[in-house]
């Protein structure tokens, strides 16, 4: 099957020539294919962030080839793979380091996978640091032309692929422990929970980030969040995000991506209190 679209994500940025070179390698092999840039702004080496971006995008991408390159293990013995989903509806190409796993799961799981080892479908390597150019781009382009996956290397068990690492929600002692999955450029903080997970925690609820406690109200839209308030909205991925109207919730709450947060009911007693005491000479 031939494909007309390659959707491309990486941590390459745009300061160097890497993205343009990958585009050109693809075009030299498959000049008719359209390359859609999902993003190249993934933080360098952040496989988790790349995996989450692919997972958020997966169900909206054109059927075809998905090329993902966030590859801190380049040059090591980690596998280069192509993973078929939907009985051939799309093929994901990239390193076997968990980058592709969440997106594969989002679209129903893998139906077939191969390791990319056939040099006939690779560029001659000048070094071992740019597999995006030398292995993944040629593989994506040849697959777009209709080359069967089996020509690119031996089949491997899809269950042997490294899984994605997503945080698990935990409930203990009337505390819901969640994680800040992602902070977008507007400062909205996406949590690893959906709206149903908040059902029993009240509206508003208490959010504890480090030593700070904030009352969070649920709101239907950004504009419904009042000035000075942090609201919880359902974002475009169907997950709960913390937001500030016209500002950054991440800055307001001093939250970083990957940080563990706690949710309690607003009527829950504080778990610890401290009172500042000033020592001095009495009068």
C-alpha positions in Angstrom: 0.0 0.0 0.0 1.3 3.5 -0.9 0.8 6.4 1.5 0.6 10.1 0.6 1.4 11.5 4.0 4.3 11.3 6.5 3.7 13.0 9.8 7.0 14.0 11.4 7.8 14.8 15.1 11.2 15.3 16.7 13.2 17.2 19.3 15.5 18.7 16.5 14.2 22.3 16.9 14.8 24.7 14.0 18.1 26.3 14.8 20.1 23.6 13.0 19.7 21.9 9.6 18.4 18.6 11.0 14.7 19.0 10.1 15.4 20.3 6.6 17.8 17.4 5.9 15.2 14.8 6.9 12.7 16.5 4.7 15.1 16.4 1.8 16.0 12.7 2.3 12.4 11.8 2.2 11.8 13.9 -0.9 14.7 12.4 -2.7 13.2 8.9 -2.3 9.5 9.7 -2.4 9.0 13.1 -4.1 5.2 12.9 -4.2 4.7 12.4 -0.5 3.5 15.3 1.8 5.4 15.8 5.0 3.3 17.2 7.9 5.4 18.6 10.7 3.6 17.8 14.0 6.2 19.6 16.1 10.0 19.8 16.4 9.8 21.7 19.7 10.0 18.7 22.0 12.6 19.4 24.7 15.9 17.7 23.7 16.0 14.0 24.8 12.6 14.1 26.4 11.2 10.8 25.2 8.2 11.1 27.6 7.2 14.5 26.2 7.5 13.2 22.6 5.4 10.2 23.4 2.7 12.3 25.0 2.6 14.7 22.0 2.3 11.7 19.6 -0.5 10.2 21.8 -2.4 13.5 21.8 -2.0 13.8 18.0 -2.5 10.1 16.9 -6.2 10.0 16.3 -6.1 13.2 14.2 -3.2 12.4 11.9 -3.8 11.5 8.3 -3.5 7.7 7.7 0.0 7.1 6.5 3.5 7.0 8.0 4.2 8.6 11.4 7.9 9.4 11.8 9.0 10.1 15.4 12.6 10.9 16.4 13.4 11.6 20.0 16.3 9.4 20.4 18.8 9.9 23.3 20.0 6.3 22.8 21.1 6.9 19.2 24.2 4.8 18.4 23.4 2.2 21.1 21.9 -1.2 20.8 18.3 0.2 21.1 16.3 -1.0 18.1 15.1 1.0 15.1 11.6 -0.1 14.3 8.5 0.2 12.1 5.2 -0.6 13.8 2.0 -1.3 11.8 -1.4 -0.3 13.3 -4.9 -0.9 12.0 -3.9 -3.9 9.8 -1.8 -1.5 7.6 -3.8 1.7 7.9 -0.7 3.5 9.3 2.9 2.7 10.2 4.9 4.3 12.9 8.7 4.6 12.4 11.2 5.5 15.1 13.4 4.3 18.0 12.2 1.5 20.3 12.5 3.6 23.4 8.8 4.1 24.4 8.4 7.1 22.0 5.8 5.3 19.8 4.1 3.1 22.4 1.4 5.4 23.7 0.4 6.5 20.2 0.2 2.9 19.1 -2.0 2.1 22.0 -4.3 5.1 21.3 -5.1 3.7 17.8 -5.8 0.2 18.9 -2.4 -1.5 19.2 0.2 -3.0 16.9 -0.7 -5.6 14.3 2.9 -6.1 13.1 6.4 -4.8 13.8 9.9 -5.1 12.2 13.4 -4.0 13.1 15.0 -1.7 10.5 18.2 -3.4 9.7 18.3 -3.8 5.9 21.1 -1.5 4.5 19.3 -1.4 1.1 16.8 0.9 2.6 19.2 3.1 4.5 21.7 5.8 3.7 25.4 5.1 4.1 26.3 6.3 7.6 29.1 8.8 8.2 28.7 8.3 11.9 26.2 6.9 14.4 24.6 10.1 15.7 21.9 10.9 13.0 19.6 7.9 12.6 16.8 10.3 11.8 18.6 11.0 8.5 20.2 7.7 7.8 17.7 5.1 9.0 14.3 6.5 9.9 13.7 9.0 7.1 14.6 6.5 4.3 12.4 3.8 6.0 9.5 6.2 6.1 10.0 7.3 2.5 10.2 3.7 1.2 7.2 2.6 3.2 5.3 5.6 1.7 6.2 4.3 -1.7 4.6 0.9 -0.9 7.6 -1.1 0.1 6.5 -4.0 2.4 7.6 -3.7 6.0 9.2 -7.1 5.7 11.7 -5.8 3.2 13.2 -3.4 5.8 14.1 -6.1 8.4 12.9 -9.1 10.3 9.6 -9.2 12.1 9.6 -8.8 15.8 6.9 -9.5 18.4 4.9 -6.3 19.0 4.7 -7.3 22.7 8.5 -7.0 22.9 8.5 -3.3 22.1 9.3 -1.0 25.0 6.1 0.3 26.5 5.2 3.9 27.2 5.7 5.2 30.7 2.6 7.1 31.8 2.0 8.0 35.5 -0.7 6.2 37.4 -3.3 8.0 39.4 -3.4 7.0 43.1 -6.0 7.4 45.8 -4.9 7.0 49.5 -6.1 8.5 52.7 -8.6 10.7 50.9 -5.9 12.2 48.7 -5.9 11.9 44.9 -2.3 11.9 43.7 -1.9 13.1 40.0 0.9 14.4 37.8 1.4 17.4 35.6 1.7 15.6 32.3 2.4 18.6 30.1 2.6 22.4 30.2 1.7 24.0 26.9 3.1 27.4 25.7 0.2 29.2 27.3 1.1 27.8 30.7 -1.9 25.5 30.9 -1.1 22.4 33.1 -2.5 19.2 31.7 -3.1 16.5 34.4 -3.3 12.8 33.9 -7.0 12.6 34.9 -10.3 13.0 33.1 -13.3 15.0 34.4 -14.9 11.8 35.8 -11.9 11.2 38.0 -12.8 14.5 39.8 -16.4 13.6 40.5 -16.0 12.8 44.1 -13.6 15.6 45.0 -16.0 18.4 45.0 -16.3 21.7 43.2 -14.2 23.6 44.1 -11.4 21.2 45.2 -8.1 21.8 46.9 -4.8 21.4 44.9 -1.6 20.9 46.8 1.6 21.7 44.9 4.6 21.4 47.1 3.8 23.5 50.2 1.2 25.5 48.4 -2.6 24.9 48.6 -4.9 26.4 46.0 -8.6 26.3 45.7 -9.5 25.2 42.1 -13.0 25.8 40.6 -14.2 23.8 37.6 -15.0 26.0 34.6 -16.4 25.3 31.1 -14.0 27.7 29.3 -11.0 29.9 29.8 -13.1 33.1 29.7 -15.2 31.7 32.6 -12.2 31.7 34.9 -12.3 34.9 37.0 -9.4 37.2 37.5 -6.9 35.8 40.1 -8.5 32.4 40.0 -7.1 29.1 38.8 -9.7 27.0 37.0 -9.9 23.4 36.0 -11.2 22.9 32.4 -11.6 19.9 30.1 -8.9 20.4 27.4 -8.8 19.3 23.8 -7.5 15.9 24.7 -10.4 15.3 27.1 -8.2 15.6 30.2 -8.3 18.1 33.0 -6.1 21.1 32.7 -5.3 23.9 35.2 -5.6 27.3 33.6 -5.6 31.0 34.3 -7.6 33.4 32.2 -5.0 35.3 30.1 -2.1 34.0 32.2 0.0 31.0 33.1 -1.3 28.5 35.6 2.2 26.9 35.7 3.8 30.2 36.7 1.0 31.0 39.1 1.3 27.7 40.9 5.1 27.2 40.3 4.4 23.8 38.7 6.8 22.0 36.4 6.1 19.2 34.0 6.3 15.8 35.6 5.6 17.2 39.1 3.4 15.2 41.5 0.3 17.1 42.7 -2.3 16.2 45.3 -6.0 16.8 45.3 -8.3 17.0 48.3 -11.8 18.0 49.1 -12.0 21.6 50.2 -13.5 20.6 53.5 -10.6 18.2 54.3 -8.6 19.3 57.3 -5.1 20.5 56.5 -2.5 17.8 57.0 0.0 20.1 58.7 0.1 23.7 59.7 2.9 26.0 60.7 2.8 29.3 62.5 5.6 31.8 62.1 7.2 32.7 65.4 9.4 35.7 66.0 11.8 35.5 68.9 12.8 38.7 70.6 13.2 40.5 73.9 10.0 41.0 75.7 9.0 44.5 76.8 
